[in-house]
Amino acid sequence: MAHDPSFDDLFARIRNGDPDAQAELFRRFYRRLRGLAQARLDHVVRGKVDPDDVLQSVYKSFFLRELRGDFELDGWDGLWALLAEMTVRKCGRCSRRFRSLKRNAARELSFDAGPDDEAKRDWEALVPDPTHDEALTLVDLLDNLMNSLEPRDRAVASMLLQGYTNKEIADGLQRSERTVQRSAEHIRGRLVKMSESS
């Protein structure tokens, strides 16, 4: 069992049905899980399902199963890995659901969708859901990346993972677009180096 008093305390409160403890847990991982969901839902499916919808479903399932005693969690890292895996799986189910023959979201083309967009959708449909090990590798890689960045770049990376454009990030962080672009290039470079060495 966990030896972290804050983890033990929070889960004791959650098991007693404390809504404040549930909200605290939701906030703790919200940004990282939302970024993960954003990355796993392609633009076609995001037209039907928002990353926040996925997170609501993940947390609802998690809290119900935790109350039933389905999980044996050993600390924050194990909890993060579990929630990340649940998020990836829910995204995969959403993608399969909206790409099934009856309700294929890709068929709902906008009038300005060009041939390149169509080809991209075809390739995206062929990308398989990650395995458990792949999801954990991605989570570890993103954790290591975020921990290795300066606070300025960490804020940019977080917003990039959530799908914001450079302009939106510049506006949100009150920086120039050029500064955000340099940060994004630096972050991508670090990510490439880290993925090559792993």
Beta strands, then each sheet from edge to edge (+ up, - down):
end
